[in-house]
Amino acid sequence: MPVLNDQFDASLILMKRRYCWSYADIFYTAFEKSKRKDTTLSDESVKRITSPEVNVGDLWLYESLNNTWWRQKELTENQFWEEVSEVWCISPQHMEPCPIHL
């Protein structure tokens, strides 16, 4: 089962459902990767390193995994995306009150 960084929380919910995990199994804490204040790349650098000429293999791999990820049947199940958005309400690192949807 592919796990996509840009769909990380949804990927965790997929694993929770598929492997009968609990919420405790999928909670995580984000750690700061760098102490530097300015870690952004210039627009030119981003364009270059993400260009097909530089990273064609990575591009193909990502496209293949991304297409596979979006074809998973769980994504169309009832209340999947609601669970993804609501998991933050019960995550230990996000202790703010959640809106109640009636």
Secondary structure as UniProt FT lines:
FT   HELIX           5..7
FT   HELIX           8..18
FT   TURN            19..20
FT   HELIX           23..26
FT   HELIX           43..49
FT   HELIX           52..70
FT   HELIX           73..76
FT   TURN            78..79
FT   HELIX           80..90
FT   TURN            92..93
//
